[in-house]
Each structure stands twice: as structure tokens, then as C-alpha cells.
Amino acid sequence: MFNVLKINVGNNKNSILQISHEEIKKYLGGKCLATKILLDYLNPGVNPFSEENIFMIMGGPLSGTIVPSMKCSVAVKSPLTGTISVGFMGGHIIKCIRDAGYLGLMIVGKCDKPSYVFVEDEEVKLLDASKFWGLNTFATEEELYLRHGRDVGIITIGPAGENLVPFSVVNTDFYRQAARGGPGSVLGSKKIKAIVVKGSGAKSPPVSDELFKLSKQIISDINANTSLFRFRKWGTTGSVLGSNSNSTLPTQNFSEQYFEKADQISGERGESLFWFKRRACFSCPVGCGHIGSVRGGSFKGAIVEGPEYETAAIMGSNLLIENISDLVYLNKLCDFWGLDTISTGAVLSFYAECLEKGLVKDELNISDNLWGNATLFGQLIELIAKREGVGKLLSLGVKEASKVFGPQTKKYAMHVKGLEMPGWGIHRAPGMAVAYITADRGADHQQAFPLSFEITSNLEKTSPQYIEHVAKIIFEHQNFNAMVNSVIGCDFTFGAIGMQNIIDLLKHSTGIEFHEGELLKIGELCVNLSKEFNEREGKEFIVGELPERYFSEPITQGPHSGAKIDREVFNKIKEKYLELRGW
Amino acid sequence: MAKIIQVDIDKCIGCRLCEMYCSFVHGGRGAVDYSRIKVLTFFPGVEVPNLCFHCKDAPCKSSCPVSAIEIDENFVVHIDNQKCIGCQKCVKACPAEAIQIVKGQKYPVVCDLCKGKPEMACVEVCPTKALIFQEVPFDGSCYAKTPKEKAFEYCKKNSLEFDPK
């Protein structure tokens, strides 16, 4: 039996939602359980900024326990897409939540004045946060550590979340975020600046010797796993050069996928110029995060953990940023204000292209020279977070902003279901395009990744074998990843841990026996529950539309110049996929 | 010379596995509160693993009103629960902030170097060897620093801003 603490910040009434063993057997935890709860507790058509919307932090059965490399999920109905949105982060707050005796927390209702939630075991307090309102994420977290001691877990939102920017993040351990789809703004709409959790551990489950031994063995396995070596050395940013040589690195508002200066924003560059220390998610022996400080130039002193691959792509090559110091500066600003680097980067590249083409009024007298200019982009980030000037429009996200700017800009708004495109370009990968349009919350690269098959396969893209195989990959990846995200494991270490170990870990920690097939079925159930949630909002929320540009404008740079998506292939993969799903 | 656990902040990635394994070995749970080593996070992302410095002229010992604290020849602090009255004066006196109170328990706890076992739980699990159990030149005099002082020193050494702006 697990408990989920439901906190109503409107009337300060709290209750416990009990999750039975049967429910764990059926929904596991993490994404699948959170999706089921949102489906049960939210009425269709709920305004994401209303008091009904639920902000949920949900662990899986293994999250926050002695088992290494487990994460937590953050689930909301997204204000950016109107769909369900479940994100993942590796913060140690989930440890504190488990120590306090819960599997997860749900926040509903709305406060009248800025507040933060403080949970210590059974005790729940709503404390005044007017002193922190307007403060950046880092300072808020530090202030709360000073107030409550450093053995607490904290999530915060930045000014962007307070101002209801629909792509604002929740931040934890200074540099870790659940970012996509705007969970920060949902918390902001409830006037909740932070959640602070302290757990005594009195109610944390006892650890059996078997669980201890197996966990220890897994740590050794992860340490010895050679495929994780590159994550230790360069983090996810180690993928920049490979992505560029494969022409999958979004460049200049997704119009190109090859960037001449890619080596300047790569993990290798970060290693030689910038990073001084590694940082890990809670309980992960890998530590793929790297923290660094800009040592000279205009942005001297800017510190950030990262940049990650996605940030390097969307705020680097996609904005034609040519050196790592500029990139780090922009990354830091996003963390500081509490913005998603992917959506923010895509909004900025959208604006830069519209400006260059003379489609929007140049309110800041930038002329057409925005590309590659970190100082100007930095100013725009601040305007977006504060919702001032042109930032007020840009803060709507590319989909809504392009509606206001006018139909001439629609072509340059790169998104699926309102969620801006991530850092894996799809001109060479029609299947990846289908993965984006069928992901529950819009353009999300983490739910299925047929791209690696597509760019290496010798099969003719128009051949039935290709189409069938790719559709099957999307179907299987989505199920598998939904299962991983319900455990909640990490995309990178899950393979090193292995399926049999996960089954044994679940058995030792919950007493429930799963078979591999059952776990994959839970993944499939999760995908179908998300679809059910989105379907209630409207048919158009099930499968999104791909920006027209991918079909009509081939890339012109790099070794794969000329590549574009064949509409017929794309449609066939989509149909095949829908057939597999039975949707 | 003394054999104690040495901490290298440069190598610590802040995964907190040491906390989890210490807490299992000492409390049978993976709960941070049971751990005698605490990893504390400071802006701008500096983690300081904090545990007993094993000083022989220990302020914890002299602060104890009932002489419940003894330091043995291996520099390990022993708190005698028969004598301890739970006044927590030692917790306040410790210059390293390394003596812990477990919620709901009367007596404070402190690193016992895993009671002389050949492998320390925290040292064994540390993936980056930020914790090393080794002989160091040590006369037993108190050289403990607070975690904040250590984080501040680290930032100064690396020219990092210590306060978030």
C-alpha cells in the first residue's frame, strides 16, 4: 500500500489517496499511475490555470529508495498544449517524499497570496512566500535551504512560472527541471512558489538484504558499463557532433540540420573550456551532468549545469550561437527565470526568422541581425519571463504567438500540438516525425526514437518493409518508454540495469511479481490512458499536425543536403502506426 | 597518523548513494535521516559530503555534561547511550555539524567508521572515490570546518560566485 498526499492549497485541507497493491500491479507508478489519477480526477475541458488542475509529483515503486538511478515524474494538464503532460527529473526531492511516507504529492486549489508548501511527515503547512515572489529559482532554493536546513528536498518556480508563461519549469537541486509543457506555470497559477519536503524516514519501507545486495550489484554494473562512459565524459552534449554529421541537428529555426560551428557547442568543447565538476541526479552513480563557469568575455561568471544536448541544439545551432560561453549564458538565463530551454529556444528562433523575413514589427530596433546574438537573445528571454513588450506575445509559445503575429508567420512556427520541436531534426526521418505527432504531449523526443534506425538503415524509405518496421519501432518504443517512466528509470541507465533486474527489484521492494510481458502491457496501457485523456479534450489532441515546412523545404547544407520528408511515406507510417494501436 | 575517511569535494557528484548505504547499514532503511554522512548542497551546485572529523581534542567530548562521549585510539567518537541524557549539547558543539539527530530518537548518532569493518559503507559505494579511507598525518587536534565554510572555500578556489543573484 502506498499513500499519495493530496494538498488543497485553497482551503488547506489535506487528504490521503491510498494506492493499493492491486493498483500498483495494474498501473505500476510514475507516468502510468499519474495519468490514471489525472484521468479520474480531472473533468474534461478544465482550464489548466484553474483551481481544479492538479500539479502532481509522482514516484514509481523504486523512486527515492536504495535502488540507484531512479527519477520522479511531474504531471499536469498542460497550459501549452491542452493535453496531459508528464515530465521527468532526477531530483532528490522524491527521496524526501518517500522518507515522509508518500509515493507522491498532489497540489490542487489556489491560494490568495504567494505561498509555499512545507511537508514534514504528516505535517503539512502553507507558508507565506511573499518574500520570495519575483525571486529567481536559484535564490529561492538557497533561501529555503537557509530557512529549513539542507536536508530537505525543494522544488521551486521562477518568475516565468509566477507570470504564467506556459513553458515555464519546476526547478530542483538548482539545475534539474521538469520542463516541457509548463508545469511551473500550473504551480504559479496556484500561487505556489515552492514545495519543501522533509522526511524522517520513519515510514520509509525497510530494505531487505536481497534488495540491498541487488542494488549494490547494479551500482557495480552501471560503473562497469562501457556504453555509459561517454555520458560521464561529455553528458548528453556528447551527441552534438554525431548529430551534426548525421544532419539531425536543428539549425536556424529548424530549416537546416547541419551547423558548421557545431564543434564550438559540443561536449568536447565544454570539457576543454568550461566544465569543472560533474553532478548527478539523486542516487545515480553515472553523473552525466557537468557544471561549468564562463571564464572570460561578456558573460564571465555565468555558471550552469549543462548545457545538455537539447539546449545545445535548440539554443545553440538553432539560434546560430557560435560559442559555448554564449550558449551557457542563455542556458543559465532560462534556469534563472524558470523557462524550458527547448520551447524558449524555439520561440526565439521563430522570432529571429520572422524578423529576418520582415514578417513582424521590429519593436526592439534589432534590425534583422538577431541570429547568433546572445546579448539580444538574453534580453528577449528576460522579456518573455516578465511578459513585457514583445516578450508578452512570445511568451504564448510559437503556436499562439504566430496567430497574433498573423498568418504570414504560421509557416515558421515549429511545433506539434503547441509544444515546440525538440533537438532531433527530422528531415531524414519520417518515422521520427510520426513519433512527434503521436506523442501524447506533442513534439517529444523521449517517447519513441526511431531516428537512430532511420538514419542508418539501407532500406528504401518508400519500401513496405521500411514503413512497417518504423511504425513498429514507434509502437514498441512508446510502450517501453512509458513503462520505464512508470518504474521510474532513466533513459540512459535502464539498459545497463536490465529488465530481469528491474523485475527482481520490484519484487524485493513491493512484494509484487511482474513478468516482462506484464510490464510492457502497463506501458501500452499508459499510452492508451494518455490517449483517452487527450481524446476527451478533443479529437485533434490525439494525433498532431507536422509543420508544413518539413515536407516542402529540403535542407540545403551538409552531407545530406536535399533531404525532406516524403508526405506519402509519412502518411503510410502514420496509418500503419494507428493500425497497430487500434485507434 | 590516523586512518580516517577523507572527502574530496572536487570528485563528489552529489548522488547521495553514501547517505543511502550508511543509512541501510546503521538503520536498516534507505532513509537519509538515519545516515551519519550527509551530503549538503550549496549554490552554485557544490555538494559537500559531511561527516565526523575524528578530532581527538573534540569539542563534542568537552561539551558533554555527563561524560558520555569517549574518543578511542582510532579517533572514533563513542556516545554511551547508558550515560547520554539527550541534551544535544554535543550536536551544537560539533564544529563540523557532523553529529546527527534521528527524528523520534533520543540519542544522537555520529560516524563510527562502520565499527571497524574493513569496508566503510559510504566509501565502498562512492562511484567517484570522493570518499577514501586512508592513513593521513594527523595529530588529533581539531581542524573541523562547517560544511558552509568548506563550500565557500571550494567556490573561492574555483572563482565561483557563492551567492545566487
Interface residues (C-beta under 8 A of the other chain):
Chain A: T65 I66 P68 H92 K95 C96 D99 D121 N136 F138 A139 E141 E142 Y145 R150 D151 D173 F174 Y175 G199 S200 G201 A202 S204 P205 P206 V207 F212 K216 I219 I222 N223 F276 K277 R278 R279 A280 C281 F282 S283 C284 P285 V286 G287 G289 I291 S293 G301 I303 E305
Chain B: D10 I13 G14 C15 R16 L17 M20 Y21 S23 F24 G27 G28 R29 G30 A31 V32 D33 Y34 K38 L40 T41 F42 F43 P44 G45 V46 E47 V102 K103 G104 V125 P127 T128 P147 N158 S159 L160 E161 D163 P164 K165
